[in-house]
Amino acid sequence: MGNPLLSFWMRLLGQDEEPRPRGPSRRIPMASAVEAESTIFLILRRMRAPLIVLITIFAVSVFGLTLVPGQDATGAPYRMSFFDAFYFMSYTASTIGFGELPNTFTPAQRLWVTATIYLTVIGWAYAVGTLLALLQDRAFRRALALQHFTRKVKRLREPFLLIVGHGRTGELLCRAFDALGKRVVVIDIAEDRIDALELGSYHGDVPGLVADARDPGHLGVAGLRNPRCEAVVALTDDDEANLAVAMTAALLRPDLPVIARTVSPAIGERMRAFGSPTVVNPFDRFGDHLRIAMRSPASYQLMTWLESGPGAELPTRGRPPGEGRWVVCGCGRFGREVIADLRAEGLDVTVVEPRATAPGPGDGVTPVEGSGVDPTVLVRAGVADAVGFVAGTDDDTTNLSLVSDARRLNRSIFVAARQNRATSAPLFAAMEIDSLLVPAEVVAHEVFAQLSTPLLWRFLQGVPQQGDAWAADLLRRVTSDCGQRMPALWKIRLDRGEAPTLLGWLDSGEARLGDVLRDPERREDRLGITVLMILRRAGDGAEEHVMGPDDDFVLAPDDELLLLGTTPARRGLDLTLLVDAAREYVRTGRRVPAGWLWRTLTRARVG
């Protein structure tokens, strides 16, 4: 490297110790190069003068003490050695003050020491003041934070997720993954959000960096090239920044899963041009969910509950009207997505918008010019005889006013609304909205579903095809086994690593699901576990997904199970999977000794 100071600083940060992807085109530029180099020169420039002043004062003081004549105890002339002079000045200038040595000073020596005391005080004040000013310098503090962050990321020894953006969505995901024991690394351009991250009550340490994620070097420092990085999630409120993150990850780590948030279909298409990222548009997802809720309310209830994460309460089962006319106020990005989804269901839509942005008439779409906050405009839009109403502007106060006016005109109307700010949540809760869009929560739930357990996302994609009766029955089974709050969700694979005690039972072709889920303490009881899906792979690589299997389903080796259950039930199942005695009791009802000593005594008694 051309600059030795820059090379030293990079080695100090440990950047040359991280594994680098092979190939020159995959090299990630160093984000800390400019910051480190500027910090080095900042330190040298600001501390150079105070250090020179201190060194000069000490040198002159020590040299002067060796020249000023003194007297020993007998009155004979004596001159201090350089070592004694340096030792005396060290404890005198540091205000410790041991006293005069090795002999009592003469008036000339005391006069010189008096002058050097004032000089050293001035020198220390100058040096300390300069150092404090340097510590308050924003560039210097950023460089120190970068060094601290880099070291924390390098110390990670388990897989982690790289989350870009710690707004409401990022906060929800950090807490959800932290509850699952997954590690996360966060980048955000706002310093207050990273400060909030550091003050958050997380179980594990969450490294956070104040940086612009559009710089590929910042992503590199955050662990993009680290082989333990499992996925990159771009959640900022800037679509262009999310596009830059998706592009960087696709070009530098094409093997890494990428999930990016956007509200612009055009940006979404640009993201898909780089690899195959998962693009989450909360406006589009809300329309899709609304269509699912119209056709299959129980399926929508099940999907929403599973996406909410552990501890979430079972949501109520809504039933949006699937016939009749809807009124939509606000024809921005959200409004256009909802209108398209309503029209896809064959519903007529009346759109209320100002003249400047009112859509033209189309098949099944009737425009009404005017402001929705004007009650007369809602009367002209026919809210009184509509079946559904959507308040979709980008202002929460306006949406709440629209909902109030619509319900005053039609008390039985189904209301959907958009909540833009987290602080407005109590107000929307008091309004008892039938279907509420909170973009941050929609994105957080989908990202959680895709990254928390690999099988969960496959299961959610298959739920709408199973029918409403199937979803209602599965909900009944889950609530019967686990209660009204979302229990733990996990997966197991029936192989030698995770279920060594079941291998012989599985090979016999007699391992029914209901038998495996018996309580290893009381065989006649069943563990509080619901199997949501079983993934079975054939020899040719084909996959079979068994959705919501019943207790008579026969398990086979290498089956992957997606399970939902309480913590005690999970411990009971682990006992069956890992302890031969527990497996034998569950399978046959016969209790066998578990320890080596008892097994030996039992064999001896039988013999």
C-alpha positions in Angstrom: 0.0 0.0 0.0 1.4 3.4 -0.9 0.7 5.3 2.3 2.5 3.7 5.3 0.3 5.6 7.8 -2.8 4.4 6.1 -1.4 0.8 5.9 -0.7 0.9 9.6 -4.2 2.2 10.5 -5.8 -0.5 8.4 -3.7 -3.2 10.1 -4.7 -1.6 13.4 -8.4 -2.1 12.5 -7.7 -5.6 11.4 -9.0 -5.2 7.9 -6.4 -7.4 6.4 -7.4 -10.4 8.6 -10.9 -10.9 7.2 -11.4 -13.6 4.5 -11.8 -12.0 1.1 -13.9 -13.5 -1.7 -11.8 -14.9 -4.5 -11.4 -13.1 -7.7 -10.4 -9.5 -8.3 -14.0 -8.4 -9.3 -15.3 -9.4 -5.8 -12.9 -7.3 -3.8 -14.8 -4.9 -1.6 -13.3 -1.4 -1.2 -12.2 -0.3 2.3 -14.8 2.0 3.8 -12.5 3.1 6.6 -9.6 4.2 4.3 -10.6 7.9 4.1 -11.8 8.1 7.7 -8.7 6.4 9.0 -6.3 8.5 7.0 -8.0 11.7 8.0 -8.0 10.7 11.6 -4.3 9.9 11.6 -3.4 13.3 10.3 -5.9 14.9 12.6 -4.2 13.3 15.6 -0.7 14.2 14.4 -1.6 17.8 13.5 -3.5 18.7 16.7 -1.3 16.8 19.2 2.0 17.8 17.6 2.2 21.2 19.1 1.1 20.2 22.7 3.6 17.3 22.7 6.4 19.5 21.5 5.6 22.1 24.2 5.5 19.4 27.0 8.7 17.8 25.8 10.5 21.2 25.6 9.3 22.2 29.1 10.5 18.9 30.6 13.8 19.1 28.8 14.5 22.6 29.8 13.4 22.0 33.4 15.5 18.8 33.8 18.5 20.4 32.1 18.2 23.5 34.3 18.1 21.4 37.5 21.3 19.7 36.5 23.0 23.2 36.0 21.8 25.0 39.1 24.3 24.4 41.9 23.1 22.8 45.2 24.5 21.6 48.5 24.7 18.2 50.2 24.1 17.6 53.9 27.7 18.7 54.8 27.4 22.0 52.8 29.6 20.7 50.0 28.7 21.8 46.4 26.5 19.3 44.6 24.8 19.1 41.2 21.8 16.8 40.5 22.2 14.0 38.0 20.0 13.8 34.9 18.2 10.8 36.4 17.5 12.6 39.8 16.4 15.8 37.9 14.0 13.8 35.6 12.6 11.8 38.6 12.0 15.0 40.5 10.3 16.8 37.6 8.1 13.7 36.9 6.4 13.7 40.3 6.4 17.4 40.6 4.9 18.1 37.2 2.2 15.4 37.8 1.3 17.2 41.1 2.3 14.2 43.3 5.0 16.1 45.1 7.2 13.7 47.1 9.6 16.5 48.2 13.1 17.7 47.5 15.8 15.1 46.8 18.4 13.9 47.2 19.3 16.9 49.4 17.4 20.0 50.5 17.3 22.6 47.7 19.2 25.8 47.8 17.3 29.1 47.1 18.5 29.1 43.5 17.2 25.6 43.0 13.8 26.5 44.6 13.6 29.5 42.4 14.2 27.4 39.3 11.7 24.7 40.4 9.1 27.5 41.0 9.4 28.6 37.5 9.3 25.1 36.1 6.1 24.3 38.1 4.2 27.2 36.5 5.6 26.2 33.1 4.5 22.6 33.4 1.0 23.6 34.6 0.7 25.7 31.5 2.0 22.9 29.3 -0.3 20.3 30.8 -3.3 22.6 30.5 -2.5 23.2 26.9 -2.1 19.5 26.1 -5.2 18.3 28.0 -7.3 21.1 26.5 -6.2 20.1 23.0 -6.8 16.4 23.8 -10.4 17.1 25.1 -11.1 19.2 22.0 -9.9 16.4 19.9 -12.1 13.9 21.7 -15.1 16.1 21.0 -14.3 16.2 17.3 -17.0 14.5 15.3 -14.6 13.0 12.7 -12.3 11.6 15.4 -15.3 10.1 17.3 -16.6 8.5 14.1 -13.2 6.9 13.4 -13.1 5.5 17.0 -16.6 4.2 16.6 -15.7 2.6 13.3 -12.7 0.9 14.9 -14.9 -0.4 17.8 -17.6 -1.6 15.4 -15.1 -3.4 13.1 -13.6 -5.3 16.1 -17.1 -6.3 17.3 -18.0 -7.6 13.8 -14.7 -9.5 13.5 -15.4 -11.2 16.9 -18.7 -12.7 15.7 -18.3 -16.5 15.6 -21.9 -17.4 14.7 -24.1 -16.6 11.6 -25.5 -13.1 11.6 -27.9 -10.9 9.5 -26.8 -7.6 8.1 -29.7 -5.1 8.6 -29.4 -1.8 6.8 -31.8 0.8 8.4 -32.9 0.8 12.1 -36.2 2.6 11.8 -39.4 1.0 13.0 -39.0 -2.0 10.7 -35.4 -2.6 11.6 -36.2 -2.3 15.3 -39.0 -4.9 15.1 -36.7 -7.3 13.2 -33.8 -6.8 15.6 -36.0 -7.6 18.6 -37.6 -10.6 16.9 -34.3 -12.1 15.8 -32.7 -11.3 19.1 -35.5 -13.3 20.8 -34.7 -16.2 18.6 -31.0 -16.1 19.5 -29.9 -14.9 16.0 -27.2 -12.2 15.8 -27.6 -9.1 13.8 -25.4 -6.2 12.6 -27.0 -2.8 11.9 -26.1 0.1 9.7 -28.0 3.4 9.7 -27.2 6.9 8.5 -29.0 8.5 11.5 -26.9 8.7 14.7 -29.9 8.8 17.0 -31.1 5.5 15.7 -27.8 3.8 16.4 -27.7 5.4 19.9 -31.2 3.9 20.5 -29.9 0.6 19.3 -27.1 0.7 21.9 -29.5 1.6 24.6 -32.0 -1.2 23.7 -32.5 -4.1 26.0 -31.2 -6.9 23.7 -30.1 -10.3 24.9 -27.0 -10.3 22.7 -24.6 -7.5 21.7 -25.9 -5.8 18.5 -23.0 -3.9 16.7 -24.3 -0.7 15.1 -22.5 1.7 12.7 -23.5 5.3 11.7 -22.7 5.2 8.0 -24.2 5.6 4.5 -24.9 2.1 3.3 -24.7 3.3 -0.3 -21.0 3.2 0.1 -19.9 -0.4 -0.7 -17.0 0.0 1.7 -19.3 0.5 4.7 -21.1 -2.7 3.8 -17.7 -4.4 3.7 -16.8 -3.2 7.1 -20.2 -4.4 8.4 -19.4 -7.9 7.4 -20.8 -8.2 3.8 -17.8 -10.3 2.8 -17.8 -12.3 6.1 -18.7 -15.9 5.3 -20.8 -15.9 8.5 -23.2 -13.3 7.0 -26.4 -15.1 6.2 -28.4 -12.4 4.5 -28.6 -8.7 3.8 -31.8 -6.8 4.6 -32.2 -3.3 3.2 -35.0 -1.4 5.2 -34.2 2.3 4.9 -36.9 4.7 3.9 -34.9 5.7 0.9 -35.7 3.5 -2.1 -32.5 4.5 -3.9 -30.4 3.6 -0.9 -32.1 0.2 -0.8 -31.4 -0.2 -4.5 -27.7 0.5 -3.9 -27.5 -2.0 -1.1 -29.2 -4.7 -3.2 -26.9 -3.9 -6.2 -23.8 -4.0 -4.0 -24.7 -7.3 -2.4 -25.6 -8.9 -5.8 -22.4 -7.8 -7.4 -20.0 -8.6 -4.5 -21.7 -11.5 -2.8 -24.1 -13.1 -5.5 -24.5 -16.2 -3.2 -26.0 -14.1 -0.4 -29.8 -13.8 0.0 -31.0 -10.2 -0.2 -34.3 -8.7 0.9 -35.1 -5.1 0.1 -37.9 -2.8 0.9 -39.4 -0.4 -1.7 -42.7 1.3 -2.4 -41.9 2.0 -6.0 -42.6 -0.7 -8.7 -39.9 0.9 -10.9 -37.3 0.6 -8.2 -38.4 -3.0 -7.6 -37.8 -3.9 -11.2 -34.3 -2.3 -11.0 -33.6 -4.3 -7.9 -34.6 -7.5 -9.7 -32.1 -6.7 -12.5 -29.3 -7.5 -10.1 -29.5 -11.2 -9.2 -32.7 -12.4 -7.6 -33.4 -10.4 -4.5 -36.7 -10.6 -2.6 -38.4 -7.3 -3.1 -41.0 -6.3 -0.4 -43.5 -3.6 -1.4 -45.8 -3.0 1.7 -48.4 -1.4 -0.5 -48.6 -4.3 -2.9 -48.5 -6.8 0.0 -51.4 -5.1 1.7 -53.5 -5.5 -1.5 -52.6 -9.1 -1.8 -53.5 -9.8 1.9 -56.8 -8.0 1.4 -57.6 -10.3 -1.5 -56.7 -13.3 0.5 -58.9 -12.1 3.4 -61.8 -11.7 1.0 -61.5 -15.2 -0.4 -60.3 -17.0 2.7 -60.5 -15.2 6.1 -59.2 -18.1 8.1 -56.1 -18.4 5.8 -55.4 -14.7 6.2 -55.8 -15.0 10.0 -53.4 -18.0 10.1 -50.8 -16.3 7.9 -50.9 -13.0 9.9 -50.5 -14.8 13.2 -47.5 -16.9 12.0 -45.8 -13.8 10.6 -46.1 -11.9 13.8 -43.5 -13.8 15.7 -43.5 -15.6 19.1 -45.8 -14.1 21.7 -48.2 -12.5 19.3 -51.9 -12.8 20.2 -54.2 -14.5 17.7 -55.7 -11.8 15.6 -59.5 -11.5 15.1 -60.8 -13.0 11.9 -61.9 -10.2 9.6 -64.2 -10.7 6.7 -63.8 -7.9 4.0 -66.8 -7.8 1.6 -66.1 -9.6 -1.6 -69.1 -8.0 -3.4 -70.2 -4.5 -3.9 -68.5 -1.1 -4.5 -65.4 0.3 -2.7 -64.4 4.0 -2.2 -60.7 4.8 -2.1 -59.4 8.1 -0.9 -55.9 8.8 -2.1 -54.5 7.6 -5.4 -50.8 7.7 -4.7 -48.7 4.6 -4.8 -50.7 2.9 -2.1 -54.0 3.8 -3.6 -53.1 2.6 -7.0 -52.0 -0.8 -5.7 -55.2 -1.3 -3.7 -57.3 -0.2 -6.7 -55.6 -2.7 -8.9 -56.1 -5.5 -6.4 -59.8 -4.6 -5.9 -60.3 -4.6 -9.6 -58.6 -8.0 -9.9 -61.3 -9.3 -7.6 -64.0 -7.9 -10.0 -65.1 -5.1 -7.6 -66.1 -1.6 -8.7 -64.1 1.2 -7.2 -64.8 4.9 -6.7 -61.6 7.0 -6.4 -61.6 10.4 -4.6 -58.7 12.6 -5.5 -58.1 16.3 -6.2 -58.4 17.5 -9.8 -54.6 17.6 -10.3 -54.2 13.9 -9.7 -57.6 12.4 -10.3 -57.4 9.3 -12.5 -59.3 9.1 -15.7 -62.4 6.9 -16.0 -61.6 3.2 -16.6 -63.3 -0.1 -16.6 -64.9 -0.4 -13.1 -63.2 2.8 -11.8 -65.2 6.0 -11.2 -63.2 9.2 -10.4 -64.6 11.8 -8.1 -62.7 15.1 -8.0 -62.3 16.9 -4.7 -60.8 16.5 -1.2 -61.9 13.6 0.8 -61.8 15.6 4.0 -64.8 17.5 2.6 -68.0 15.5 3.7 -69.8 16.7 0.6 -67.2 15.0 -1.6 -67.7 11.7 0.3 -71.5 12.0 -0.2 -70.9 12.5 -4.0 -68.6 9.5 -3.9 -71.5 7.3 -2.6 -69.9 6.2 0.7 -73.4 5.7 2.1 -74.2 2.8 -0.1 -70.6 1.4 -0.5 -69.4 -1.8 1.2 -65.7 -0.8 1.7 -63.7 2.3 2.3 -60.0 2.9 2.1 -58.3 5.9 3.7 -54.9 5.8 1.9 -53.3 9.2 2.1 -49.7 9.8 3.4 -51.0 11.8 6.4 -52.4 10.1 9.5 -54.5 13.0 10.6 -56.3 13.1 7.2 -56.8 9.3 7.3 -58.4 9.4 10.7 -60.7 12.2 9.7 -61.6 10.3 6.5 -62.5 7.2 8.6 -64.6 9.2 11.0 -66.6 10.9 8.1 -67.1 7.6 6.3 -68.5 5.8 9.4 -70.8 8.8 10.1 -72.2 8.3 6.6 -72.3 4.5 6.7 -71.9 2.7 10.1 -71.7 -0.8 8.5 -69.0 0.0 6.0 -65.7 -2.0 6.1 -62.8 0.4 6.7 -59.2 -0.1 5.7 -56.7 2.6 6.5 -53.0 3.4 6.2 -50.9 4.3 9.3 -47.8 6.2 8.4 -46.3 7.0 11.8 -45.7 4.7 14.8 -46.8 7.4 17.2 -50.3 7.4 15.7 -50.9 3.7 16.7 -53.1 4.6 19.8 -55.3 6.8 17.7 -55.9 4.1 15.0 -56.4 1.5 17.7 -59.1 3.7 19.3 -60.8 4.0 15.9 -61.1 0.2 15.6 -60.0 0.0 12.0 -61.1 -3.2 10.3 -57.9 -3.6 8.2 -54.9 -1.5 9.1 -51.8 -1.1 7.0 -48.7 -0.3 8.9 -45.9 -0.5 6.3 -43.1 -1.1 8.9 -45.0 -4.1 10.3 -45.9 -5.6 7.0 -42.2 -5.5 5.9 -41.0 -6.8 9.3 -43.4 -9.7 9.3 -42.5 -10.8 5.8 -38.7 -10.6 6.4 -39.2 -12.5 9.7 -41.1 -15.2 7.9 -38.4 -15.6 5.3 -35.4 -15.6 7.5 -36.5 -17.0 10.9 -37.2 -20.6 9.7 -36.6 -21.6 6.1 -39.7 -23.8 6.0 -42.0 -21.1 7.3 -41.9 -19.1 4.1 -42.7 -22.1 2.0 -45.6 -23.0 4.3 -47.1 -19.4 4.1 -46.9 -19.5 0.3 -48.9 -22.7 0.2 -51.6 -21.7 2.8 -53.9 -19.8 0.3 -54.1 -22.9 -1.9 -55.4 -25.1 0.9 -58.8 -23.5 1.3 -60.5 -21.7 4.2 -61.9 -24.8 5.8 -58.4 -26.4 6.0 -57.0 -23.2 7.6 -59.8 -23.0 10.1 -59.2 -26.6 11.2 -55.4 -26.0 11.5 -56.1 -22.9 13.6 -58.3 -25.0 15.9 -55.6 -27.5 16.3 -52.9 -24.9 17.0 -55.0 -23.1 19.6 -56.0 -26.4 21.2 -52.3 -27.4 21.5 -50.7 -24.1 22.2 -53.2 -21.5 23.3 -54.1 -18.1 21.9 -50.6 -16.7 21.8 -48.0 -17.5 19.2 -45.7 -20.2 20.6 -42.2 -21.1 19.6 -41.6 -22.1 15.9 -38.8 -24.3 14.9 -37.8 -27.1 12.5 -36.1 -30.5 12.8 -34.7 -32.9 10.4 -35.1 -36.6 11.1 -31.5 -37.7 10.5 -28.6 -39.0 12.6 -27.7 -35.5 13.7 -31.0 -34.3 15.1 -33.0 -37.5 15.7 -30.5 -40.3 16.3 -32.9 -42.5 18.4 -35.6 -42.6 15.6 -33.6 -44.0 12.8 -34.5 -47.7 13.3 -38.1 -46.8 14.0 -38.2 -44.7 10.8 -36.7 -47.4 8.7 -39.4 -49.8 9.9 -42.1 -47.7 8.2 -44.1 -47.7 11.4 -43.3 -44.3 12.9 -46.6 -42.4 12.8 -46.5 -38.7 13.6 -49.0 -39.1 16.5 -46.8 -41.7 18.2 -43.7 -39.7 17.9 -45.4 -36.7 19.5 -46.5 -38.7 22.6 -45.3 -37.3 26.0 -42.2 -39.2 27.1 -43.4 -38.8 30.7 -47.0 -39.9 30.2 -47.4 -41.9 27.0 -51.2 -41.6 27.0 -50.9 -37.8 26.7 -49.9 -35.9 23.5 -47.3 -33.1 23.5 -48.6 -29.6 22.8 -47.1 -29.5 19.3 -48.6 -28.9 16.0 -46.8 -29.9 12.8 -47.5 -27.3 10.2 -45.6 -28.9 7.3 -43.4 -31.8 6.4 -40.9 -31.5 3.6 -39.9 -34.8 2.0 -37.2 -35.1 -0.7 -37.2 -37.9 -3.2 -34.1 -39.6 -4.5 -34.3 -37.6 -7.8 -34.3 -34.3 -5.9 -38.1 -33.7 -6.2 -39.7 -32.2 -3.1 -43.1 -33.0 -1.6 -44.8 -30.6 0.8 -47.3 -32.1 3.2 -49.4 -29.3 4.7 -50.8 -29.8 8.1 -50.4 -33.6 8.3 -52.6 -35.6 10.7 -51.4 -38.0 13.4 -51.6 -41.0 11.1 -48.9 -39.7 8.8 -46.0 -42.1 8.5 -42.6 -40.4 8.9 -39.5 -41.3 6.9 -35.8 -40.7 7.3 -34.6 -37.2 6.4 -38.1 -35.7 6.6 -38.0 -32.0 7.7 -40.7 -30.9 10.0 -42.0 -27.4 10.7 -43.3 -27.4 14.3 -45.2 -25.0 16.5 -45.4 -25.7 20.2 -44.7 -24.6 23.8 -41.2 -24.7 25.3 -42.0 -27.6 27.7 -43.4 -29.6 24.7 -40.3 -28.9 22.7 -38.1 -30.2 25.5 -40.3 -33.3 25.7 -39.8 -34.0 21.9 -36.1 -33.4 22.2 -36.0 -36.1 24.9 -37.7 -38.5 22.5 -35.3 -37.7 19.7 -32.1 -38.0 21.7 -32.7 -40.5 24.5 -33.2 -44.2 23.7 -35.1 -44.9 26.8 -37.6 -42.1 26.1 -38.0 -43.3 22.5 -38.7 -46.8 23.7 -41.3 -45.7 26.2 -43.0 -43.5 23.6 -43.0 -46.3 21.0 -43.9 -49.4 23.1 -44.9 -48.1 26.6 -42.1 -50.2 28.1 -39.7 -48.3 30.5 -36.1 -49.3 30.1 -33.1 -48.2 32.2 -31.5 -45.0 30.9 -28.1 -45.2 32.7 -25.2 -47.5 32.1 -25.3 -48.9 35.6 -29.0 -49.7 35.6 -28.8 -51.3 32.1 -25.9 -53.5 33.4 -27.9 -54.6 36.5 -31.0 -55.3 34.5 -29.1 -57.5 32.1 -27.5 -59.4 35.0 -30.8 -59.9 36.7 -32.4 -61.2 33.5 -29.5 -63.5 32.9 
